[in-house]
Amino acid sequence: MVIIDDSICPKTKPSSQALEPTEGASYHFDHKQGKPIYAHQWVTTMIGARGSFLPFAMTPYVKEEYSKLDMARDYMDQIPDGTWDVYVLTDSWYAATLLIDYIQERGWHVIGGLKSNRVLLNDRVSQPVREWAQQKEDQTSCIVTVGDTSYRVHR
């Protein structure tokens, strides 16, 4: 299992009187607060096997230098191919064609969420995920409940 995610570490907003702002901090969107906050953002990769998970890479994200998708791909480039099945777990932000294609080229599997405003190319027809999910609802999906929230899952 390869897990790729990013997180933010809030910092105190720099004072107008500060001689130097906090090095490496900038404004990043915080989904909890629903707004940009002053913080460091880190992209992390964990590798798991046989019930143990270990940190593989943790790098500060500097949006002027590289994208989070490029960082994720660079991390995965460092993981050797083997004879085992590899599953890459990401949140919906990393569900991008660039990354999904790369993972599939390596023969790995992707587990991740899709935002309902995404568009799928299915049988050469573009279709919003929301429409596609409604058609599949009774056919091939099942409900998975985590805590108090239920999700429709399709393979």
Secondary structure as GFF3:
##gff-version 3
##sequence-region A 1 155
A	DSSP	beta_strand	2	10	.	.	.	ID=ss1
A	DSSP	beta_strand	26	30	.	.	.	ID=ss2
A	DSSP	beta_strand	35	49	.	.	.	ID=ss3
A	DSSP	beta_strand	52	60	.	.	.	ID=ss4
A	DSSP	alpha_helix	68	77	.	.	.	ID=ss5
A	DSSP	beta_strand	87	90	.	.	.	ID=ss6
A	DSSP	three_ten_helix	92	94	.	.	.	ID=ss7
A	DSSP	alpha_helix	97	105	.	.	.	ID=ss8
A	DSSP	beta_strand	109	112	.	.	.	ID=ss9
A	DSSP	beta_strand	119	122	.	.	.	ID=ss10
A	DSSP	beta_strand	125	128	.	.	.	ID=ss11
A	DSSP	alpha_helix	129	136	.	.	.	ID=ss12
A	DSSP	beta_strand	141	146	.	.	.	ID=ss13
A	DSSP	beta_strand	149	154	.	.	.	ID=ss14
###
